[in-house]
């Protein structure tokens, strides 16, 4: 990426994105880093920022099953449920249990996804969307149906689902408007 004629390195782009997002939702790299770096990014430490790009085999497809229940879970409220533990803040043993308790039926959602052969299931971002991972699009549709049923059974929440293939390109300009 070029800015004012000079090259902006990946780490600088992530930090710039973090600074921008911090004005709205706080200093969290969970959206910015994967968009800029592409694919899966492990956020190891924030100060100083330490990111690790995780590789997934090019010859394999990966699908994300996203199920969004009709439930309000404001990001600030969901983030407030977390303890301030610095480096371990992103650990699912800390984040997920506290947020899952705020989303009706989430415990059953994870169980339903795993029983339907998901490779894993968790809360997407601050929630309330559940995200499961699979290596087969058709399996993803079945997993999504099971999660929708689990949200209704465990939380009395209507939900909708979609299955999306892993985007290996990352953030990019799709179109522009000339002025």
Residue pairs with C-beta under 8 A, 6 or more apart in sequence:
1 7
1 8
1 13
2 8
8 16
10 36
10 37
11 49
11 51
13 36
14 29
14 32
14 33
14 36
14 37
14 49
14 51
15 49
17 32
17 33
17 35
17 36
18 27
18 28
18 29
18 32
18 49
21 27
21 28
21 31
21 32
25 75
25 76
25 79
26 76
26 79
27 46
28 79
29 41
29 43
29 46
29 49
29 51
30 43
30 90
30 125
31 125
33 41
33 43
33 51
34 40
34 41
34 170
35 170
35 171
36 170
36 171
37 51
37 53
37 170
38 53
38 168
38 169
38 170
39 53
39 54
39 55
39 56
39 166
39 168
39 170
40 53
40 54
40 55
40 56
41 51
41 52
41 53
41 54
42 51
42 52
42 53
42 54
43 50
43 51
43 90
44 50
44 51
44 52
44 87
45 87
46 86
46 87
56 62
56 166
58 168
60 135
61 135
61 136
61 137
61 165
61 166
62 133
62 134
62 135
62 165
62 166
63 133
63 134
63 135
63 136
63 137
63 139
63 140
63 163
63 164
63 165
63 166
64 131
64 132
64 133
64 140
64 163
64 164
64 165
64 166
65 113
65 118
65 131
65 132
65 133
65 134
65 140
65 141
65 143
65 144
65 147
65 161
65 162
65 163
66 124
66 129
66 130
66 131
66 144
66 161
66 162
66 163
66 164
67 109
67 129
67 130
67 131
67 132
67 144
67 147
67 148
67 151
67 159
67 160
67 161
68 128
68 129
68 159
68 160
68 161
69 103
69 104
69 105
69 128
69 129
69 130
69 151
69 155
69 157
69 158
69 159
70 157
70 158
70 159
71 103
71 104
71 128
71 155
71 157
72 128
73 99
73 102
73 103
73 126
73 127
73 128
74 126
75 125
75 126
77 102
78 99
78 102
78 126
78 127
79 126
81 98
81 99
81 101
81 102
82 89
82 94
82 95
82 98
82 99
83 89
83 94
83 98
85 94
88 94
89 95
92 122
95 123
96 122
96 123
99 123
99 126
99 127
100 106
100 107
100 110
100 123
102 127
103 123
103 127
103 128
103 155
104 151
104 154
104 155
104 156
104 157
105 150
105 151
105 152
105 153
105 154
105 155
105 156
105 157
106 123
106 127
106 128
106 130
106 154
106 155
107 154
108 150
108 153
108 154
108 155
109 121
109 130
109 147
109 150
109 151
109 154
110 121
110 122
110 130
111 150
112 146
112 147
112 149
112 150
113 121
113 130
113 132
113 143
113 146
113 147
113 150
114 120
114 121
115 146
116 139
116 142
116 143
116 146
116 147
117 134
117 139
117 142
117 143
118 132
118 133
118 134
118 143
119 132
119 133
119 134
119 135
120 132
120 133
121 130
121 131
121 132
121 133
121 147
122 130
122 131
123 129
123 130
123 131
124 130
124 131
130 147
130 151
132 140
132 143
132 144
132 147
134 140
134 143
137 163
137 165
140 163
141 161
141 163
144 161
144 162
144 163
145 161
147 159
147 161
148 159
148 160
148 161
151 157
151 158
151 159
152 158
152 159
